[in-house]
C-alpha cells in the first residue's frame, strides 16, 4: 500500500460547507481597511453636527425642554458622572416628578 507524502497532505484544500465561506485564518480583504477611512467618516459627521448645532442647537434644546421635559431631563441626567450616585431607580423617580410637575 503506497504511503502519502506530507507534501500531498499540505496541498489538499480544506473542504468548506454551506455557511462557511472562509478557511480558518483566511481574511476577505487582505489589504484591510484603508488608513484613515473610519476617521474621515467620523470627522465629517462631527463637523456636520457641529455646524448644525451652531445654527440650531440652542433653539433645539429649548424646544425639547418646553415640549418634552422628560426627554430633556433624561439627557441632562445622562451627562452626570456616575459619581453622583444616580441609579436607575433614582432617575425613574425624578422622571416621574418632572412628568407630573411635582416639586421635589
Order of alpha helices (4+ residues) and beta strands (2+ residues): alpha-alpha-alpha-alpha
